[in-house]
Amino acid sequence: MLRYSTNWMGPINYEWTKKNGDYWAGGRIDVYGSGDYPEEISLPIMYKEDYGRFSKWLDSFTSIDLWSLEELVYLFEKETKTTIHWFHTPHWEEDDDSERKCTCHPDDNPPVPCAKQYALSECRQVSKE
């Protein structure tokens, strides 16, 4: 069984904090249970309150297979009915004109054919319409 835990790593640069405020946190997720050393998942900068809620949620989350950050965030937001506020939009929520498989989750009842919405928030909005 794999266990997940956040590891705070910043931002700690004084100039960055002076420019952007001290209400941000980021780092990595350490995943324990697959060997002698933990697997690491990069955790982009988000509001520190969201970081705290996500960290607490991860402390009780386990899985058999390694989950991606996108999968973890999706489940967290769905179960807690909250949205993580990122400093930069995560790569999976960025607009991309290339052809790729629709990333809407089946539980969101996405339209068929895919509406080519790849941000979780956009996909969820399309499914409400």
The 8 nearest C-alpha neighbors of each residue, nearest first, counted from 0:
[[1, 63, 62, 32, 61, 2, 64, 33],
 [0, 2, 32, 62, 61, 31, 63, 30],
 [3, 1, 61, 31, 30, 32, 60, 0],
 [2, 4, 30, 57, 29, 58, 31, 28],
 [5, 3, 29, 28, 58, 57, 30, 6],
 [6, 4, 28, 54, 27, 29, 7, 3],
 [5, 7, 27, 26, 28, 8, 4, 29],
 [8, 6, 26, 25, 9, 5, 27, 24],
 [9, 7, 26, 25, 6, 10, 27, 11],
 [10, 8, 11, 25, 24, 7, 26, 12],
 [9, 11, 12, 24, 8, 25, 23, 16],
 [10, 12, 9, 13, 16, 8, 15, 14],
 [13, 11, 15, 14, 10, 16, 9, 17],
 [12, 14, 16, 15, 17, 11, 10, 18],
 [15, 13, 17, 16, 12, 18, 19, 11],
 [16, 14, 18, 12, 17, 13, 19, 10],
 [17, 15, 20, 19, 13, 18, 21, 14],
 [16, 18, 14, 15, 20, 19, 13, 21],
 [17, 19, 15, 16, 20, 14, 13, 21],
 [20, 18, 16, 17, 15, 21, 22, 23],
 [21, 19, 16, 22, 17, 18, 23, 15],
 [20, 22, 16, 23, 19, 17, 24, 10],
 [21, 23, 47, 20, 46, 24, 48, 19],
 [24, 22, 46, 47, 45, 21, 44, 10],
 [25, 23, 47, 44, 45, 9, 10, 46],
 [26, 24, 44, 43, 9, 42, 7, 8],
 [27, 25, 8, 7, 42, 6, 9, 41],
 [26, 28, 42, 41, 6, 40, 5, 29],
 [29, 27, 5, 40, 4, 39, 6, 42],
 [28, 30, 39, 4, 37, 38, 3, 5],
 [31, 29, 3, 38, 37, 2, 39, 28],
 [32, 30, 37, 2, 1, 33, 29, 3],
 [31, 33, 1, 34, 0, 2, 30, 37],
 [34, 32, 31, 1, 37, 35, 38, 36],
 [35, 33, 36, 32, 37, 31, 38, 30],
 [34, 36, 37, 33, 32, 31, 38, 30],
 [37, 35, 34, 38, 31, 33, 32, 30],
 [38, 36, 31, 30, 29, 39, 35, 34],
 [37, 39, 30, 29, 36, 31, 40, 33],
 [40, 38, 29, 28, 30, 37, 27, 41],
 [41, 39, 28, 27, 42, 29, 38, 68],
 [40, 42, 27, 43, 28, 26, 39, 68],
 [41, 43, 27, 26, 25, 40, 28, 44],
 [44, 42, 25, 41, 45, 26, 85, 89],
 [43, 45, 25, 24, 86, 85, 23, 42],
 [44, 46, 85, 86, 23, 24, 84, 47],
 [47, 45, 23, 49, 48, 22, 84, 24],
 [46, 48, 23, 50, 24, 49, 22, 51],
 [49, 47, 51, 50, 46, 52, 22, 23],
 [50, 48, 52, 46, 51, 47, 83, 53],
 [49, 51, 47, 53, 48, 52, 54, 46],
 [50, 52, 54, 48, 49, 53, 47, 55],
 [51, 53, 49, 55, 54, 50, 56, 48],
 [52, 54, 56, 50, 51, 55, 49, 57],
 [55, 53, 51, 57, 56, 52, 5, 50],
 [54, 56, 52, 58, 57, 53, 51, 59],
 [55, 57, 53, 54, 58, 59, 52, 60],
 [58, 56, 60, 54, 59, 55, 3, 4],
 [59, 57, 55, 56, 4, 60, 3, 54],
 [58, 60, 57, 56, 61, 55, 2, 3],
 [61, 59, 57, 58, 2, 3, 56, 62],
 [62, 60, 2, 1, 0, 59, 3, 63],
 [63, 61, 1, 64, 0, 65, 60, 2],
 [62, 64, 0, 1, 65, 61, 66, 2],
 [65, 63, 62, 66, 1, 0, 61, 33],
 [64, 66, 67, 63, 62, 1, 30, 38],
 [67, 65, 70, 64, 71, 68, 62, 69],
 [68, 66, 70, 69, 71, 65, 40, 72],
 [67, 69, 71, 70, 72, 66, 40, 42],
 [68, 70, 72, 67, 71, 73, 91, 66],
 [71, 69, 73, 67, 68, 72, 66, 74],
 [72, 70, 68, 74, 73, 69, 75, 67],
 [73, 71, 75, 69, 74, 70, 76, 68],
 [72, 74, 70, 76, 71, 75, 69, 77],
 [73, 75, 77, 71, 76, 72, 78, 70],
 [76, 74, 72, 78, 77, 73, 79, 71],
 [77, 75, 81, 80, 73, 79, 74, 82],
 [76, 78, 74, 80, 75, 79, 73, 81],
 [79, 77, 75, 76, 80, 74, 81, 73],
 [80, 78, 81, 76, 77, 75, 74, 82],
 [79, 81, 77, 76, 78, 82, 75, 74],
 [82, 80, 76, 79, 83, 77, 75, 78],
 [83, 81, 76, 84, 80, 49, 79, 75],
 [82, 84, 49, 85, 81, 45, 76, 46],
 [85, 83, 45, 46, 82, 86, 49, 88],
 [84, 86, 45, 87, 88, 44, 83, 46],
 [85, 87, 45, 44, 88, 84, 46, 23],
 [88, 86, 85, 89, 44, 43, 45, 84],
 [87, 89, 85, 92, 93, 90, 86, 91],
 [90, 88, 92, 91, 87, 93, 85, 43],
 [89, 91, 93, 92, 88, 94, 87, 118],
 [90, 92, 89, 93, 118, 117, 69, 119],
 [118, 93, 91, 90, 89, 117, 88, 119],
 [94, 92, 90, 91, 95, 118, 88, 89],
 [95, 93, 92, 96, 117, 118, 116, 91],
 [96, 94, 97, 93, 117, 98, 99, 92],
 [95, 97, 98, 94, 115, 99, 93, 117],
 [98, 96, 95, 99, 94, 100, 115, 117],
 [97, 99, 96, 100, 95, 115, 101, 113],
 [100, 98, 97, 101, 102, 115, 96, 95],
 [99, 101, 102, 98, 113, 115, 103, 117],
 [100, 102, 103, 113, 115, 99, 117, 116],
 [103, 101, 117, 104, 100, 116, 122, 119],
 [102, 104, 122, 101, 109, 105, 117, 107],
 [103, 105, 106, 107, 102, 109, 108, 122],
 [106, 104, 107, 108, 103, 109, 102, 110],
 [107, 105, 108, 104, 109, 103, 126, 123],
 [106, 108, 105, 104, 109, 126, 123, 103],
 [109, 107, 106, 105, 126, 110, 104, 103],
 [110, 108, 126, 107, 103, 105, 111, 113],
 [111, 109, 113, 112, 126, 114, 108, 125],
 [112, 110, 113, 109, 114, 108, 101, 126],
 [111, 113, 110, 114, 109, 115, 101, 100],
 [114, 112, 111, 115, 101, 110, 109, 116],
 [113, 115, 116, 112, 110, 111, 125, 101],
 [116, 114, 113, 117, 101, 122, 102, 99],
 [117, 115, 122, 114, 121, 118, 101, 103],
 [116, 118, 92, 102, 119, 122, 115, 91],
 [92, 119, 117, 121, 120, 116, 122, 93],
 [118, 120, 122, 121, 123, 117, 92, 103],
 [119, 121, 123, 118, 122, 124, 92, 117],
 [122, 120, 124, 118, 123, 119, 116, 125],
 [121, 123, 119, 125, 116, 124, 120, 103],
 [122, 124, 126, 120, 121, 125, 119, 107],
 [123, 125, 121, 127, 126, 122, 120, 128],
 [126, 124, 122, 128, 127, 123, 121, 109],
 [125, 127, 109, 123, 124, 128, 108, 107],
 [128, 126, 124, 125, 123, 107, 108, 109],
 [127, 125, 126, 124, 110, 123, 109, 122]]
